[in-house]
């Protein structure tokens, strides 16, 4: 059944994904890291593989826009321009170069990288800030063309540069918004046949905006120490998950 013209999506899946978007946005704000990958996993359970990455990218772009609008006063502005430059280069090169990497190496590199930066925070502050965020823009967009949810890669570096949880969450939202715009511009996701997914994307973006608002309210009531602990635990679990997935891809388990 195609609910509201959405291919292969019935009413239960439609409303389930809408609720999932709200929850994922809340998780993204409250944990500072995991919203995109949580939503990607849930969408993968019900959506056609060909549409998964484009639709996820558009939904996360909408979430990033609303989060940035809600928390703009806390965005770390010096990081924006270098990240934009890096994102444009990453999006432009992604399709040509990244396909050479196997899933095993991708997950292994990301998993090790995330764990190192999470538990050795000084690594996240190596080099000049502008140069660092240009490199992050490149990496986040370059990798994101194929796996979409790359906030996990970005989060430990932003955490190392932001002393306040509100600055961390707002900056993550703004930078991921830029990465998603660069992907859409470079790879023509809008040109992909996702016009029939507009009702679903609109519902998920609206629900994500509500999740962002609820998440910000919860964030204000959370202490800095608790937020940092949650962020570290979440990033560690996500890093270990990538290593486990890499081991499975290699046939070790």
C-alpha positions in Angstrom: 0.0 0.0 0.0 1.3 3.5 -0.9 0.0 5.8 1.8 -0.4 9.4 0.5 1.4 8.2 -2.7 4.5 7.3 -0.9 6.0 4.2 -2.6 6.0 1.0 -0.6 5.1 2.8 2.6 1.8 2.0 4.3 0.0 4.1 6.9 1.6 2.3 9.9 5.1 2.7 8.5 4.4 6.4 7.5 3.4 7.3 11.0 6.0 5.1 12.6 8.8 6.9 10.6 7.3 10.3 11.6 7.5 9.4 15.3 11.0 7.9 14.7 12.1 11.3 13.3 10.8 13.1 16.5 12.6 10.6 18.7 15.8 10.7 16.7 15.9 14.5 16.8 15.4 14.5 20.5 18.2 11.9 20.9 20.4 14.0 18.6 20.0 17.1 20.8 20.1 15.3 24.2 23.1 13.1 23.4 24.9 15.5 21.0 25.7 12.7 18.6 23.4 9.8 17.8 20.2 11.1 16.2 21.1 10.6 12.5 22.4 7.0 12.9 19.4 6.1 15.0 17.0 7.4 12.3 18.9 5.7 9.5 18.7 2.4 11.2 15.0 2.7 11.7 14.3 3.9 8.2 16.4 1.0 6.8 13.9 -1.4 8.3 11.0 -0.2 6.1 12.3 1.9 3.2 13.5 0.7 -0.2 17.3 0.7 -0.2 17.5 3.0 -3.3 15.5 5.7 -1.6 17.0 5.4 1.9 20.1 7.7 1.7 18.4 10.5 -0.4 15.3 10.6 1.8 17.4 10.4 5.0 19.6 13.2 3.8 16.7 15.5 3.1 15.0 14.7 6.5 18.3 15.3 8.4 18.8 18.5 6.5 15.4 19.7 7.7 16.2 18.7 11.2 19.5 20.5 11.0 17.8 23.7 9.7 15.3 23.7 12.5 17.9 22.9 15.2 20.1 25.7 13.9 17.2 28.2 13.9 16.2 27.2 17.5 19.8 27.4 18.8 21.5 29.8 16.5 22.8 32.0 19.3 24.9 29.1 20.5 26.5 28.1 17.1 30.3 28.4 17.1 30.5 30.7 14.1 34.3 30.6 13.4 33.8 26.9 12.4 31.3 27.6 9.7 33.3 29.0 6.8 36.1 26.5 6.9 33.6 23.7 7.2 31.7 25.0 4.2 34.9 25.0 2.1 35.8 21.5 3.2 32.3 20.2 2.6 32.2 21.4 -1.0 35.5 19.7 -1.7 34.4 16.5 0.0 31.1 16.4 -1.9 32.8 17.0 -5.2 35.4 14.2 -4.7 33.2 11.7 -2.9 31.7 9.9 -5.9 35.0 9.5 -7.7 37.2 8.4 -4.9 35.3 6.9 -2.0 33.9 3.9 -3.9 37.4 2.4 -3.8 37.0 1.8 0.0 35.3 -1.4 1.1 32.7 -1.4 3.9 35.2 -3.2 6.1 37.9 -0.5 5.9 35.3 2.3 6.1 33.8 1.0 9.4 37.2 0.0 10.8 38.7 3.4 10.2 35.6 5.3 11.5 35.3 3.1 14.6 38.9 3.4 15.6 38.9 7.1 14.9 35.8 7.8 17.0 37.1 5.8 20.0 40.5 7.5 19.9 39.1 11.1 19.7 36.4 10.3 22.4 38.9 8.9 24.9 41.9 11.1 23.9 40.2 14.5 23.5 43.4 16.3 22.8 43.4 14.6 19.4 40.3 16.6 18.6 42.1 19.9 19.1 45.2 19.1 16.9 46.1 22.0 14.6 44.6 25.4 14.1 40.8 25.5 14.5 40.0 26.8 11.0 42.1 24.2 9.3 40.7 21.5 11.6 37.1 22.3 10.7 38.0 22.5 7.0 39.3 19.0 7.2 36.2 17.9 9.2 34.0 19.4 6.5 35.7 17.4 3.9 35.7 14.2 5.8 32.1 14.5 7.0 30.7 15.2 3.5 33.0 12.8 1.7 32.0 9.9 3.9 28.4 11.1 4.2 27.7 10.7 0.5 27.6 7.0 1.0 26.6 6.4 4.7 24.6 9.6 5.3 24.7 9.5 9.1 28.2 11.0 9.8 27.4 13.0 12.9 29.2 10.3 14.9 32.4 11.1 13.1 32.0 14.8 13.7 30.8 14.8 17.3 34.0 14.0 19.2 35.9 16.8 17.4 33.1 19.3 18.1 33.0 18.2 21.7 36.7 18.8 22.0 36.3 22.4 20.8 33.1 23.3 22.6 33.2 23.8 26.4 29.4 24.1 26.7 26.8 21.5 25.8 24.5 24.1 24.2 27.4 25.2 21.9 28.1 21.6 21.0 24.6 20.7 20.0 23.9 24.0 18.1 27.2 23.7 16.2 26.6 20.0 15.4 23.2 21.0 13.9 24.7 23.8 11.8 27.6 21.8 10.5 25.6 18.7 9.6 23.1 21.0 7.8 26.0 22.3 5.7 27.2 18.8 4.9 23.7 17.7 3.8 23.3 20.7 1.6 26.7 20.0 0.0 25.7 16.4 -0.7 22.4 17.3 -2.2 24.0 20.0 -4.4 26.8 17.7 -5.6 25.0 14.5 -6.2 21.6 15.7 -7.3 19.6 13.8 -4.7 16.7 16.1 -5.5 16.9 14.8 -9.1 16.5 11.3 -7.8 12.9 10.2 -8.0 12.0 11.2 -4.4 9.1 13.5 -5.4 6.7 10.9 -4.3 8.3 10.9 -0.8 7.6 14.6 -0.2 4.6 13.9 2.1 6.7 11.5 4.2 9.7 13.9 4.3 7.5 16.8 5.2 5.9 14.9 8.1 9.3 13.7 9.3 10.9 17.2 9.1 7.9 18.7 11.0 8.2 15.9 13.7 12.0 16.5 13.8 11.4 20.1 14.6 9.3 19.2 17.5 12.0 16.7 18.7 14.6 19.5 18.4 12.5 21.8 20.6 11.8 19.2 23.2 15.5 18.2 23.2 16.6 21.7 23.8 14.3 22.0 26.8 15.7 18.8 28.2 19.2 20.0 27.5 18.7 23.1 29.5 17.7 21.0 32.5 20.8 18.7 32.2 24.1 19.4 33.8 27.2 19.8 31.8 28.8 16.8 33.6 25.8 14.6 32.8 25.8 15.6 29.2 29.5 14.9 28.7 29.1 11.5 30.3 26.1 10.6 28.0 28.0 11.9 25.0 31.1 9.8 25.8 29.1 6.7 26.5 27.1 7.1 23.3 30.1 7.7 21.1 31.9 4.8 22.7 29.0 2.5 21.9 28.7 3.7 18.4 32.4 3.3 17.8 32.3 -0.2 19.1 29.3 -1.0 16.9 31.3 0.1 13.9 34.2 -2.1 14.8 31.8 -5.0 15.4 30.2 -4.4 12.0 33.6 -4.2 10.3 34.5 -7.6 11.9 31.3 -9.1 10.6 32.0 -7.7 7.1 35.4 -9.3 7.2 33.8 -12.7 8.2 35.5 -12.8 11.5 32.2 -13.6 13.3 
